[in-house]
Amino acid sequence: QVQLKESGGGLVQAGGSLRLSCAASGSSFSSHAMNWYRQAPGKQRELVATISSSGSTNYADSVKGRFTISRDNNGNTVYLQMNSLIPEDTAVYFCMARWFWGQGTQVTVSS
């Protein structure tokens, strides 16, 4: 059974940092892009960052320069380092690869 499991969310003050992790199991994702999405209350889910199988990355304009996506050598764990957090980053963050989604982890940034 394929699973994507996020961890690392929490409550942080504005200006702080968090590191999210997403561990994939049940299948290999090393040859696939992996993605982080987020959904704030009352808003549509949006793509935050993508990392390809070769390691190239893309970011939403709203997080460029503050967030960094990376993956480990076996390609089945993806990370999102979030720095200089602002209240607008408050959302549930989801990991996504191929057509599989994790259950999400809550990130709350207080002002």
N, C-alpha and C positions, 0 to 999 in steps of 0.2 A: 504494500500500500504506500503510495507516494504521499509524503508529508512535507510541508514547509512550516517551520516553527520559528516565530520571531521571539526575541527577548531583548531586554535592555531599556525598555521604556520606563517612564517615571515622571516625577514632578521636579522641575528645575527652575531656578530664577532666570530672568532675562539676562543674557550675556554668558550663560553657562553652557556646558557641553554635555552631550550624551552620545553613547555609541550603541547602535542597534546591531543585533546579529540575527541572521536567518540561516538555520541549518536545514538542509534538504536531505531527505532519506527516502529509500525505496526505489530510487532511480538515479542515474547519473545525469547531472546537469552541466558537466564540464564543457560540452560542445554547444551550449545554449546561452543566450543572454539571460541575465538575471536583473530584476528591476525592484525598485522601491516606489510604492505609491503611498499617498496619504489622503485621508478624507476628514475634513473638519465638519463640525455640526452644521447641518443645513446646506452643505456644499457638495459638489460633485467630487468623485474621486479623481485625483490628479497624479500624473506621473512626476516623480521627484528626481529619480536618477536611474540610469541604466549602465550596466557594464557588459560588454560583449565577451564571447568566449576567448578572444585574444587580448582582452584587457582594456580596450578602448572604452571611454566613458562619455556620457552626456548628462546634462543637468538642466532642470527647469531654471529659468532666469531668476526666479525668486530665491534660489538657494545657491547659485553659483558663487564660488569664493568662500562659502561657509560650510558646505557639506562635501564630504568625500566618500565615494563608493569604492569598495575594493572587494576582492574575493580571495579565498585561500588557494593554495596550490592544487588541491584536488578538485577545485571548482564547485564544490557542493555547499560551501558556506559563503555567504555574502554579508558584508558589513556596511553600515552607514555611520560615518563619523560626523556628528553634527556639532558645530561650534557657533559661537555668537548667536545663540538661540534668541528668538524674539517671540512675543505672544502669538503672532500670526502663524507660527510653526505648530501651534497646538492642533493636534489631530490624532487619529488612529493611523498608524503606519503599517502598511502591508508589504510583504514580500511576494513577488510573483515571478514565475518562470514557466516557460511553455504555456500551458493553460491552467496551471496549478496556482492556487493562492493560499497563503497562510491565513491565520485567524486574526492577525493584527496585534499590535502592541500600542498602548496609549502613551502619548507624549503630551505633557501639559507644561507650558511655559508661563510662569507667573510674572507679572510686571512689577 
